[in-house]
Amino acid sequence: MFEIEYEFREQDLLHFNELRLENDQEMQKNIRKNRLFVPGIMLFIGLFYYVYYVDMLTTAYITILALVWGIVSPYIMKMDMRRQIINNYSEAEKKAMFGIHKLTIDQDYLIETSPGGTSKTPWSEMLRVDSLKEYVHIFIAIDAAIVIPKETVKSGDLKKFAKQAESMIERLG
């Protein structure tokens, strides 16, 4: 029986959601549109000021503002997205989610013990295991996973655990 213990933190939740949004084509399209369309309109207005009013100073201000918007807006959108993710959870949900988690591989289930209680997930309901540089994700749905940060593993061998979980999903999934 394989078992690991790790700490799940707020930054780990943010990491997973940011990773999902990086792969979301619609969101990436909106970011590109915001990053290019708004500065394009501002540059057009600056050009209008220059041609119609021959006002170089206002044109320069508008051009600088457009460039700053194009550079800074993705970071502002990312900060806002993080705030929205955290605000989606109540304080009780955060207490149940963050903290020390223990995963145990059973013959029929993945047993998770967390500050919110104990849950059993059948292997047949799990999709896959992804090993990233700093995280291991055990997907239980297309948009939901058990996120295991490698740096906070307190006990157990994460590589062996992930390999065993993957084989259980393949065998019983």
Secondary structure by P-SEA (a helix, b strand, c coil): cbbbbbbbcaaaaaaaaaaaaaacaaaaaaaaaaacaaaaaaaaaaaaaaaacccaaaaaaaaaaaaaaaccaaaaaaaaaaaaaaacccaaaaaacccbbbbbbccccbbbbcccbbbbbbcccccccccccccccccccccccccccccccccccaaaaaaaaaaaaaacc
